[in-house]
Amino acid sequence: MNIPTISLNSKIKNFHTRQIFYSNEVNHLAPELLNPHGSALVEQQGRLALYSKHQLAAIRMTRISMESINNHDIEYALRQFLAQLQYDKQQFYFVQQEEAFRLCHGDHDGLPGITIDCYNSTTVVQSSSAASDLLMPYVIQALVALMPDTAIFERSTGQIREIEKLGSITQWQYLSGELTQTTLFAGKRIMFDLINGQKTGLFLDQRLNLIALRNYLHKEMTSMLDICSYMGAWSVAAADFIDHFTLIDQSKAALAMAKTNIEENHQNTSSIDIELEHGDIFETLKKLKAEQQYFDVVVADPPAFAKSKKHIPEAKRAYQRLFKLALSCLNKGGLFIACSCSRHIDETTFFEILQSLSYDLVLLHKGYSSPCHTQSIHVDYHDYLKCYIFKLR
C-alpha cells in the first residue's frame, strides 16, 4: 500500500510530542490522494497518521511506526501494536481477574478515533470519524489474528460521524466460539445489549467509582434511587447492601435488563423490591418528590448534557435542575452520587454547580475514569468523567 508523506508548513514547537497538527500548519495533499470524505492515511515524522482535509485537526498521529509497516504491512504493525497495548493493560489487577476493560482509548492510546473494549468472549470496536474508518479494516484483521476465539462487533455511531455525514455501523464483523453478552465488571456479573445499547455496551470508565461506592454503604441503608440507570451498574454495585431499588430510564429494554442484573447479583432475591420508572427523568423525579418518596442512596449519572461548547449554559442549568430534584428525594445522612461525562463541562464548573445547590454535602470520594481509559499528558483535553460521592448532612 502506497502511503503518501505529508509535510508541515511552519516551525512547530514540541514537534516530537505533538499528537495533532492543525489545518494551517499543513501542506495539504492533492485531491486524487484522498477518499471521498477528504481523508487519507499518511506518513509524518516516521509514524502513521490520519489526515482529514476538512477538519481543523488536519493530522492526528498514531503510535504506529512506518518502519514496521514498510517491513511488513499495516495489519502486522497494528497486531504488534495491539499486542503490546494488551500486555500493558493486563498489568492492571482487574484485567488479570478477567474483567471487561478498554484495550484502546483513541488518541490517548495512539489510535485516533478508534475505541476497543474487551468483554471476554466479545470485543467491541468503534470508529468515530472518516479518517479512522480507513484504519478499521486493518484493526479488525489484527484483532482476529490476536484473539481468534473472540467475536468482534463493530458499533461505529455517534455525533462526530453524524457531523461528517457517515452512516452508523452496528454489526458483527467476526464470529467465533461461544457467544455471550454477559461480562464481569467491577467484580459483578452484568448482562448488556450490544445491538440496542449505548456506546460499546457498558460504561467501563466508572469501574473505580462503582467499587468506591461500596466503601460508604452500610446495613442501615436499605433503599436506592438510580437515575439514568441504563444497565443498572450502580444498583448492581450496591446489591450486597440494598433491598429496595427504584430505577429511572428512558429505555424500557435497559430497565428490564437492569432488573435482571440486580436480581442476578443480589444475595436473596426474595427480599428485594425493584420499581422501574420509564420516562422523562425530570418529570419522574417531580412525581417522586410529590409522593414524598425518600431514599438512602441517590445516583444521578446522566448522559452528556453539553454536546458542544455552545451548549454549556443550557447544560449547567440542566445539571442544577437534575441534582436539586435528586437531592430532594434523599434522606438526611444518605449518599448522593453526582456524575458528568460532558467533556465541555470542566471539573471546576461542575463543582461550582454542586456548590450552588444549597444542600449541606460532605465530600467522601472524588472519582475519575478507570485507568484502562488511558489519559495521555500529550493529548489536548482533560478527563471528561467527573464523579463525586457525597453524604447529605
C-alpha positions as CSV (number, residue, x, y, z in Angstrom):
1,M,0.0,0.0,0.0
2,N,1.4,3.4,-1.0
3,I,1.2,5.8,1.9
4,P,2.0,9.4,1.0
5,T,4.2,11.6,3.2
6,I,2.6,14.9,4.3
7,S,4.7,17.9,5.2
8,L,4.2,20.8,7.6
9,N,4.4,24.5,6.6
10,S,5.6,26.1,9.8
11,K,8.1,25.8,12.6
12,I,6.4,23.7,15.2
13,K,7.3,23.8,18.9
14,N,7.5,20.5,20.8
15,F,7.5,18.8,17.4
16,H,8.0,15.2,18.7
17,T,5.3,15.3,21.4
18,R,2.6,16.8,19.3
19,Q,-0.3,14.4,18.6
20,I,-2.3,16.9,16.5
21,F,-1.3,19.3,13.7
22,Y,-3.9,21.9,12.6
23,S,-5.0,22.8,9.1
24,N,-3.0,26.0,8.9
25,E,0.2,24.0,9.8
26,V,-0.2,21.5,7.0
27,N,0.8,21.4,3.3
28,H,-2.4,19.7,2.2
29,L,-2.5,16.6,-0.1
30,A,-3.8,16.7,-3.7
31,P,-7.4,15.6,-4.0
32,E,-6.6,12.5,-6.0
33,L,-4.8,11.1,-2.9
34,L,-7.9,11.4,-0.8
35,N,-11.0,9.3,-0.3
36,P,-14.5,10.8,-1.0
37,H,-14.6,12.2,2.6
38,G,-11.3,14.0,2.1
39,S,-9.3,11.7,4.3
40,A,-6.1,9.6,3.9
41,L,-3.6,7.5,5.8
42,V,-0.3,9.4,5.7
43,E,3.3,9.4,6.9
44,Q,4.6,12.1,9.2
45,Q,7.8,12.1,11.3
46,G,8.3,8.4,10.7
47,R,4.8,7.4,12.0
48,L,1.5,6.6,10.5
49,A,-1.0,9.4,10.8
50,L,-4.6,10.2,9.9
51,Y,-5.2,13.1,7.6
52,S,-8.5,15.0,7.2
53,K,-8.6,17.9,4.7
54,H,-11.9,19.3,6.0
55,Q,-11.1,19.1,9.8
56,L,-9.4,21.8,11.9
57,A,-7.3,19.0,13.4
58,A,-5.9,18.0,10.0
59,I,-3.3,15.5,11.2
60,R,-3.7,13.1,14.1
61,M,-0.7,11.0,14.9
62,T,-0.8,7.3,15.7
63,R,1.9,5.5,17.6
64,I,2.5,3.0,14.7
65,S,6.0,3.3,13.2
66,M,6.3,3.4,9.4
67,E,9.3,1.1,9.7
68,S,7.1,-1.7,10.9
69,I,4.6,-1.1,8.1
70,N,7.3,-0.9,5.4
71,N,9.0,-4.1,6.6
72,H,5.7,-6.0,6.8
73,D,2.2,-4.4,6.3
74,I,-0.4,-2.3,8.2
75,E,-2.2,-5.3,9.7
76,Y,1.1,-6.8,11.0
77,A,2.1,-3.4,12.5
78,L,-1.3,-3.0,14.2
79,R,-1.3,-6.5,15.5
80,Q,2.1,-6.0,17.1
81,F,1.0,-2.6,18.5
82,L,-2.3,-4.0,20.0
83,A,-0.4,-7.0,21.4
84,Q,1.8,-4.6,23.3
85,L,-1.1,-2.5,24.4
86,Q,-2.9,-5.6,25.6
87,Y,0.2,-6.7,27.6
88,D,0.5,-3.2,29.2
89,K,-3.2,-3.1,30.3
90,Q,-3.1,-6.7,31.5
91,Q,-0.9,-5.4,34.3
92,F,-4.0,-3.8,35.9
93,Y,-5.4,-6.0,38.6
94,F,-9.0,-6.0,37.1
95,V,-7.8,-7.3,33.7
96,Q,-5.9,-10.1,35.5
97,Q,-9.3,-11.0,37.1
98,E,-10.8,-11.3,33.6
99,E,-12.9,-8.2,33.9
100,A,-14.0,-6.2,30.9
101,F,-11.5,-3.5,30.0
102,R,-10.7,-0.8,27.4
103,L,-7.9,-2.0,25.2
104,C,-7.7,1.2,23.1
105,H,-8.8,4.7,24.1
106,G,-8.4,6.6,20.9
107,D,-5.8,9.3,20.7
108,H,-4.7,8.6,24.3
109,D,-3.5,5.1,23.3
110,G,-2.2,6.2,19.9
111,L,-5.0,5.2,17.5
112,P,-7.1,8.3,16.9
113,G,-10.8,7.8,16.7
114,I,-10.6,4.1,17.5
115,T,-12.1,2.6,20.6
116,I,-11.7,-1.1,21.5
117,D,-13.5,-2.6,24.5
118,C,-12.9,-6.3,25.5
119,Y,-15.7,-8.2,27.2
120,N,-14.0,-11.6,27.3
121,S,-16.0,-13.5,24.6
122,T,-16.7,-10.4,22.6
123,T,-14.6,-7.4,21.6
124,V,-16.4,-4.2,20.6
125,V,-14.7,-1.8,18.1
126,Q,-15.8,1.7,17.3
127,S,-14.6,4.3,14.7
128,S,-15.7,7.9,15.3
129,S,-14.6,9.6,12.0
130,A,-14.0,9.2,8.3
131,A,-10.2,9.1,8.9
132,S,-10.4,6.4,11.5
133,D,-12.7,4.4,9.2
134,L,-9.6,3.9,7.0
135,L,-7.9,2.1,9.8
136,M,-10.9,0.0,10.9
137,P,-10.5,-2.9,8.4
138,Y,-6.8,-3.4,9.5
139,V,-7.8,-3.1,13.2
140,I,-10.4,-5.9,12.7
141,Q,-7.9,-8.1,10.9
142,A,-5.3,-7.5,13.6
143,L,-7.8,-8.4,16.4
144,V,-8.9,-11.6,14.7
145,A,-5.3,-12.7,14.5
146,L,-4.6,-11.6,18.1
147,M,-7.8,-13.0,19.6
148,P,-9.1,-15.7,17.3
149,D,-11.5,-17.1,19.9
150,T,-13.2,-13.8,20.5
151,A,-16.1,-12.4,18.5
152,I,-15.8,-8.9,17.1
153,F,-18.8,-6.5,17.0
154,E,-18.5,-3.1,15.4
155,R,-20.6,-0.3,16.8
156,S,-19.5,2.9,15.0
157,T,-22.0,5.5,15.9
158,G,-22.1,9.0,17.4
159,Q,-22.2,12.7,17.0
160,I,-18.9,13.1,15.1
161,R,-20.0,10.5,12.5
162,E,-23.2,12.4,12.0
163,I,-21.3,15.7,11.5
164,E,-19.1,14.0,8.9
165,K,-22.2,12.5,7.2
166,L,-21.1,9.0,7.9
167,G,-23.5,6.2,8.3
168,S,-23.8,4.2,11.6
169,I,-22.4,0.7,11.6
170,T,-23.8,-1.9,14.1
171,Q,-22.9,-5.4,13.0
172,W,-20.8,-8.5,13.7
173,Q,-17.5,-8.4,11.9
174,Y,-16.2,-11.8,13.2
175,L,-17.9,-14.7,15.0
176,S,-16.0,-17.5,16.8
177,G,-16.7,-19.8,19.7
178,E,-19.3,-19.4,22.3
179,L,-21.0,-16.0,22.3
180,T,-22.3,-14.3,25.5
181,Q,-23.3,-10.8,26.3
182,T,-22.6,-11.1,30.0
183,T,-19.3,-9.9,31.4
184,L,-17.5,-9.3,34.7
185,F,-17.4,-5.6,35.6
186,A,-16.4,-4.0,38.9
187,G,-16.5,-7.5,40.4
188,K,-20.1,-8.2,39.4
189,R,-21.6,-10.3,36.6
190,I,-23.5,-7.9,34.3
191,M,-25.5,-8.6,31.1
192,F,-25.6,-5.9,28.4
193,D,-27.1,-5.2,25.0
194,L,-24.7,-4.7,22.1
195,I,-27.3,-4.1,19.4
196,N,-29.5,-1.5,21.1
197,G,-27.3,-0.3,23.9
198,Q,-25.2,2.8,24.2
199,K,-21.5,3.3,23.4
200,T,-19.9,-0.1,23.3
201,G,-22.3,-1.8,25.7
202,L,-21.3,-0.7,29.2
203,F,-19.6,2.4,30.6
204,L,-16.4,0.8,31.8
205,D,-15.0,4.2,32.7
206,Q,-17.0,4.1,36.0
207,R,-15.3,1.0,37.3
208,L,-13.3,2.5,40.2
209,N,-16.2,4.7,41.3
210,L,-18.6,1.7,41.4
211,I,-16.1,-0.1,43.6
212,A,-15.7,3.1,45.8
213,L,-19.4,3.3,46.4
214,R,-19.3,0.0,48.4
215,N,-16.9,1.6,50.9
216,Y,-19.6,4.0,52.0
217,L,-22.6,1.7,52.2
218,H,-23.7,0.2,55.5
219,K,-26.5,-2.1,56.7
220,E,-28.8,0.8,57.8
221,M,-29.1,1.9,54.1
222,T,-31.9,-0.1,52.5
223,S,-33.2,2.0,49.6
224,M,-31.7,3.4,46.4
225,L,-32.8,5.7,43.6
226,D,-30.8,5.1,40.4
227,I,-31.4,7.9,37.9
228,C,-30.5,7.2,34.2
229,S,-29.9,3.6,35.4
230,Y,-29.1,2.1,31.9
231,M,-28.0,-1.5,32.6
232,G,-28.1,-0.9,36.4
233,A,-24.4,-0.9,37.1
234,W,-24.7,1.4,40.1
235,S,-27.6,-0.6,41.6
236,V,-25.7,-3.8,41.0
237,A,-22.7,-2.4,42.8
238,A,-24.9,-1.8,45.8
239,A,-26.8,-5.1,45.6
240,D,-24.9,-6.6,48.6
241,F,-26.5,-3.9,50.9
242,I,-29.7,-2.5,49.3
243,D,-33.0,-4.3,49.1
244,H,-35.3,-1.6,47.7
245,F,-34.5,-0.1,44.3
246,T,-36.1,2.5,42.1
247,L,-34.7,2.9,38.6
248,I,-35.4,5.7,36.1
249,D,-34.5,5.4,32.4
250,Q,-35.9,6.3,29.0
251,S,-35.3,2.8,27.7
252,K,-37.7,0.0,28.7
253,A,-35.3,-2.6,27.4
254,A,-32.4,-1.1,29.5
255,L,-34.7,-1.1,32.6
256,A,-35.7,-4.7,32.1
257,M,-32.0,-5.8,31.7
258,A,-31.0,-3.7,34.8
259,K,-33.7,-5.5,36.8
260,T,-32.3,-8.9,35.7
261,N,-28.7,-7.7,36.6
262,I,-29.8,-6.6,40.1
263,E,-31.6,-9.9,40.7
264,E,-28.6,-12.0,39.5
265,N,-26.2,-10.2,41.8
266,H,-28.4,-9.9,45.0
267,Q,-27.8,-12.5,47.7
268,N,-31.5,-13.0,48.5
269,T,-33.9,-12.4,45.6
270,S,-37.0,-13.0,47.8
271,S,-36.1,-9.9,49.8
272,I,-35.6,-7.4,47.0
273,D,-38.1,-4.9,45.7
274,I,-37.4,-3.2,42.3
275,E,-39.5,-0.5,40.8
276,L,-38.9,0.6,37.2
277,E,-39.8,4.1,36.2
278,H,-39.9,4.5,32.4
279,G,-39.9,8.1,31.1
280,D,-38.5,11.6,31.4
281,I,-36.2,11.8,34.4
282,F,-37.3,15.4,35.4
283,E,-41.0,14.5,35.3
284,T,-40.4,11.3,37.2
285,L,-38.3,13.0,39.8
286,K,-41.0,15.6,40.3
287,K,-43.6,12.8,40.8
288,L,-41.4,11.0,43.4
289,K,-40.9,14.3,45.2
290,A,-44.7,15.0,45.2
291,E,-45.2,11.5,46.6
292,Q,-42.6,12.2,49.3
293,Q,-40.6,9.2,48.4
294,Y,-37.1,9.3,50.1
295,F,-34.1,7.1,49.6
296,D,-30.9,6.3,51.5
297,V,-28.8,6.4,48.2
298,V,-29.4,8.5,45.2
299,V,-27.3,8.2,42.0
300,A,-27.5,10.8,39.2
301,D,-25.4,9.7,36.3
302,P,-27.0,11.3,33.2
303,P,-25.7,11.3,29.6
304,A,-23.6,14.2,28.4
305,F,-25.8,17.4,28.6
306,A,-23.1,19.6,26.8
307,K,-22.6,18.2,23.3
308,S,-20.5,21.2,22.4
309,K,-19.2,24.5,23.9
310,K,-22.3,26.4,22.8
311,H,-24.5,24.1,25.0
312,I,-22.6,24.8,28.2
313,P,-25.1,27.4,29.7
314,E,-28.0,25.1,28.9
315,A,-26.1,22.1,30.3
316,K,-25.3,23.9,33.6
317,R,-29.0,24.7,34.1
318,A,-29.9,21.0,33.4
319,Y,-27.4,19.6,35.9
320,Q,-28.5,22.1,38.5
321,R,-32.2,21.2,38.0
322,L,-31.4,17.4,38.0
323,F,-29.3,17.5,41.1
324,K,-31.8,19.6,43.1
325,L,-34.6,17.2,42.3
326,A,-32.4,14.2,43.1
327,L,-31.4,15.7,46.4
328,S,-35.0,16.4,47.3
329,C,-35.5,12.7,47.4
330,L,-32.5,11.8,49.6
331,N,-32.8,11.0,53.3
332,K,-30.6,13.0,55.7
333,G,-27.4,11.1,56.2
334,G,-27.8,9.4,52.8
335,L,-25.3,9.2,50.0
336,F,-25.5,11.3,46.8
337,I,-23.5,10.3,43.7
338,A,-23.3,13.1,41.1
339,C,-21.7,12.4,37.7
340,S,-21.0,14.2,34.5
341,C,-19.5,12.7,31.2
342,S,-19.6,16.1,29.4
343,R,-16.1,17.0,28.5
344,H,-17.1,20.6,27.8
345,I,-18.1,20.9,31.5
346,D,-14.7,21.1,33.2
347,E,-14.2,19.9,36.8
348,T,-14.2,23.4,38.3
349,T,-17.5,24.3,36.6
350,F,-19.1,21.0,37.6
351,F,-18.1,21.5,41.3
352,E,-19.5,25.1,41.2
353,I,-22.8,23.7,40.1
354,L,-22.8,21.3,43.1
355,Q,-21.9,24.1,45.5
356,S,-24.8,26.2,44.2
357,L,-27.4,23.6,45.3
358,S,-27.8,24.9,48.9
359,Y,-27.5,21.4,50.4
360,D,-25.0,20.6,53.2
361,L,-22.9,18.0,51.3
362,V,-19.8,16.4,52.7
363,L,-17.4,15.1,50.0
364,L,-16.4,11.4,50.5
365,H,-15.0,10.5,47.1
366,K,-13.7,12.3,44.1
367,G,-13.5,9.9,41.2
368,Y,-12.1,9.7,37.7
369,S,-12.3,7.3,34.8
370,S,-10.8,3.8,35.0
371,P,-7.1,3.6,34.3
372,C,-7.8,1.4,31.2
373,H,-9.2,4.6,29.8
374,T,-5.7,6.0,29.2
375,Q,-5.1,9.7,29.9
376,S,-2.0,10.8,27.9
377,I,-0.5,14.1,29.1
378,H,0.2,15.0,25.4
379,V,-3.5,14.8,24.3
380,D,-5.1,18.3,24.4
381,Y,-8.1,17.7,26.6
382,H,-8.8,16.8,30.2
383,D,-10.5,13.8,31.8
384,Y,-14.2,14.1,30.7
385,L,-15.6,12.0,33.5
386,K,-16.4,13.6,36.9
387,C,-17.8,11.6,39.7
388,Y,-18.4,12.7,43.3
389,I,-19.8,10.8,46.3
390,F,-21.3,12.9,49.0
391,K,-23.0,12.5,52.3
392,L,-26.0,14.7,53.0
393,R,-25.5,16.2,56.4
